[in-house]
């Protein structure tokens, strides 16, 4: 085992092991009286919070590979400098990624049932990348119903439908502004982008299945929170480089936890996204409506990523997801199938099966 994999292995063991810590066998010390049991609602809330914290910490470790987590303390001065720089930003068009030019037209088109496929195709045709991706998806096994390939934008729009079109549009328009060149954490951008796509899909499905809000607005939540994470990391890297300081897991995790949603909210405002998106991205938003959809979706996306990368098995991931509030078991099962798929096999599942 190499020096870089050993700390990571110990981290995953600590993170995913079951049971309670073993009590120390100190003699001569009186055991304190057991605390009164928590109220059922309070206990459920704490269990949900613990599950979210486990998943969030695991996602951070995955995104920051290959740097091992050796338990270094958070550099509070570096986090403070990053926070000060983020707060000092003039959050206008000049200091944010450029809003995709076609965004307002496309949002209006896909939300208007009277908009014809011809008009929607004409708007999409202005963007070669969007055109190519729409045709590719329309010809994928999920949508293609004939042997003859789909080579017309209008046919593609009709075939994919408004729901599929929304997913294609939002993903293709946002991906270019989420690129981050980072030598220290080379896979950070790809992990965050993959998480944003999964969270976007899960938030939209959760809003639709539970009635928590507009599914299209929920879809933008997943994408903007991913962009917020990229912008926070970009600022953290810049402050660390100026001070010639290394970035450890604790420092990066603290900065991302504290600032991802506030920065995402500024992006939503600058891009003139629907008001419910701004409100749900507020750190102080109540855990209901679209804010709940985002919370559940981020956990689902993280659990799926951890399974796909062989960090944990599906049974362990689902055990954590079942603690989340506002999601009945039947809805959770549907969301998991949509986000993760039934046929996904992971390294952790294979190892568990071989040991069984």
N, C-alpha and C positions, 0 to 999 in steps of 0.2 A: 504493500500500500504506500502510495507516495505521500509526501508531506502535505500536499494540497488537498488530497482526498480524505485524509484522516480526520481533520477538524470538521469537515462537512459531514462525514459519517456520524461523528459524535453529536453534531447539531441535530441531524435528522432523528437520531435515536432519542435525544431528549425531547424533541418536539412532538413525536408521534407515539411515544411509548404510552401504554395505558396504565391505569391504576394510580394510586396516590403515592407520594414520596414515603419512603420507609422512615418511621420515627427513629430518632437516635436513642441508643440504649444507655443514656446517662443515668447513673445511679445517684441516689441521694438528692435528686431534684424532684420536687413535688409536681406531679402532672396537673396542669391547670384544668379547671372545670370546663367541660365542653360548652361551646357557645350555643345559644338557643337556635333552633333550626329557623332558617329564613322562611318568610312567607312564600307560598307557591309562586305568585307573580314575580316576586323579587328573585327567587331562585331561578326561574326561567329566563329572566332578563340577564342575570349573571352568566348563566350557561351559554346564552346567545353571544354575549360579549366575549367570553372566553374562546368560543369557536371562531369568531371573527378575528380575534387577535392571533390565534394559531395560524389561520389561513393567511393573514396579512404578513406575518413574520416569515412564513414559508415562501410566499411569493417574492418577498424582498431578497431572500437568500438565492432563489432561482434566478432572478433578474441580475443579481450582482456577481454571478459566476464569471470567471473562474476564481475570483478572490475568495478565499476561505473565511468563514466567520470564526475568529478566534476569541470572541467575547470582549473585544476592545470597547472601552466606554465611549459614549457619545462625546464628540468634541463640541461642547455647547457654544464655544466662541465662534466656531465655523458655522454652526447652524444659525446663530444670531446674526452673523454677517450676511448669510444668505437671506434670512428673513428681512433684514434691513434693506437689502438691495431689491427684493421683490416688492416690498412696501413702497419703495421710492420710485418704482417704475411708473411712468405715465402710461396707464393701460389703454392706449388708443391704437389706432391702426398701425402706427409706425413701430410700436414696440411689441406687436403680436404677429404671429404668422398671418400672412395675407389670407383674408377670407376668400374661399373659392368664388370666382366671379359668377358662376352660374347658380350659386346656392339659392339666392332669393327666388329666382325664376323657377327653379326645380321644386323647391318646397311648395310654392304656390300651385304648381302644376299637379304634383302628386297628391295634394290635399284637396283638389277641386275635382269632384266626380264628373263635372261637365267638360273637363279638358279632354280633348280628343287624343288618340294615340298618335295621330299625325303631328299635332302641335308639340307633344312631349318629345317625339322623335326628332323634331326640328331643333329643339333646345339642346338635346343631348348631342346631336350631330355637330355642334359647335366645338366639342371637346373630343379630340381623337382618342385620348386615353379612356375616357368614359365610354365612347363608342365601342372600342375594342373589348372592353371588359363586359359590356352589356351583351354583345354578340357572343362572347365566349361563354357566358353563363346561360344564355338562351339555348346554346348548343350542348350544354352539359346534360348528363343523364337525368338530372333532377327536373328539367323542364322540357327537353326535346321529346316530342311525341311522334315525329315522322322521321323516315330515313333521310329525306331531303334536308340539307342543312339550312339553318336560318341565316339568310344573308341580308335581310332588310331590317333596318332599325324599327320601322313601324310594326313589322311582324314580331320582332323581339319584344317590343313594349307590350303588345297585346298578349303574347305568350307568357311572359314573366309576371304580368299583372302589377298592380300598384304596390302590394306588399313586397314582392321581390324586387321591384324597381327601387323602392326606398332603401333597401339594404345595399343594393349595388351603388346607388348614387352616393349615399353617405360615406360608405367605405372608401370608394375611389377618390372622392373629393378631399377627404381628410388625410389619407395616408401620406401624400407628399410633404405635408407640414409636420409630420411626426418623425422625420429622419434625424438621428443624432449620432454623430461620429464620436465614439468614445473608446479610446484604447484601453482604459482601465477596466471598463465593463462592456466588452464588445457585443454581448448579446442583449444588453438592456433594451435597446430600441425595439428589437424584434419580439422580445417577450412582452413588453408593454403593448405593442401593437396587436399581437395575438390576443392578449388579455382584453384589450379594448374592443376588438371585434366580437369576442365571445360575450363580454358583458353587454355590449350593444344589443346583440340578439336576445340574450336572456332578459334584459330589462324590458324590451319590447314585448316579449312573450308574457312576462309576468304581469305587465300592465294590462294586456289584453285578457288574460285568463282570470285575473282578480278584480278587474275594473278599477285599478288604482289611478288611471289617468290615460292620456293619449299615448298609444303605443309608439307613434312616430316621435313624439317628444322624448319618450323614454329611451328610444334608440340613440338619440343624440347625447344622452347622459353618459352612456358607456364610452362613446368616442371622445367627448370633451374631457372626461376625467383622465383618459389615457394621455391626451395632449397636455393636460395640466401636469402630469407626472414627468413628461419629457422636458417641459419648460423648467420645472423645479430642478431636475437633475442637471440641466444645462447651466443654470445659475450656480448650483453647488459646485460643479466642476470648475467654473470660472473663478469663483472665490477661492477654492482650494489651490488652483494654479497660481493665483496672485500672491498667496501667502506661503507657497511652497509647502503645503501640508498634504499628507495622505488622507484618503477618504476610507473610513471603515464602515462596516455594516451598521453599527449603531448610529453613526452620524447620518448616513444616507437614509436609513429607515425613519429616523426622527424627522428629518427635513421633508421627506415625502409624505409622511403621515400628517404633518401639520399644515402643509401648504398645497397639496395636490388639488383639493376641492376649491379653496379660495382662488387659485390661479385659473382653474377650469371655469369658475363662475365669471371671472373677468373675460375669458375667451367667449363665453356664451353671450355676454353683454355686447362685446365688440362686434361679434358676428351677427347680432340681432336675431338670435335664436328665440323661440317662443318663451314667454315669461315663465311658464311652469318649469322649464329647464333651469333658469336662473335660480328659482326658489328651491328646487330640489338639491342643487349643488351647495346650498348654504350649510355650513358646518353645524348651525344651530337649528336646522329644520327638524320638525318633529318626525318621528319614525312612522310615517304613514304616507299614503299617496305615492307619488313618483319617487320621493326620497326612500321609501321602503323598497320600491322596485330596484332602485340603484344599489341599495345595500345588499339585497338578496342576489342580484345579478353579479356583483363583484365577487361575492363568495362562490357562486356557481362557477364563474369563469376561472377563479383561482384553483378551485378543486379539480376542475377538468384539466387545467395545465399541469398540475402536480401529478395527476394520473398519467397524462400523456408523456411526461418526462421521467416517469419511473420513480417518482419520489414516494408515492403512497399508492395503496390499492383503492378500488372503488368502494369497498365496504367501509374503510376508514373515512374516506371523504364524505360518503353519504351520512355516516354517523354524526359528523360535524354539521352538515347541512340541515339535518333534521332538527337541530336546536334553534334554527332561525325562526323569527316570529313572522306572522302574517302570511304564511304559505302552507296551505293544507297539504297533507301527504300526497294526494292525487295530483295536485298542481306541481309539487316538487318533483314527482316522478316524471311528469310530462316535460318539465323544464330540463331535467337532467338528460333525458333522451334527446331532446332538441339540441342541447349544448354539447353533450359528450358523445352521444351515439351508442348504440348497443354493441357494435362490432369492434370498438377500440380496445385493444389489448395492451397492457402496460407491463413494464419490467417487474414492477412490484407485485402485480397480480400473478405473473408467471412464477416468481420466486415463492409466493405464498402457496401456489398450487403444487409446486414441486416438493415443498416441505410437508404439505398435508398428505 
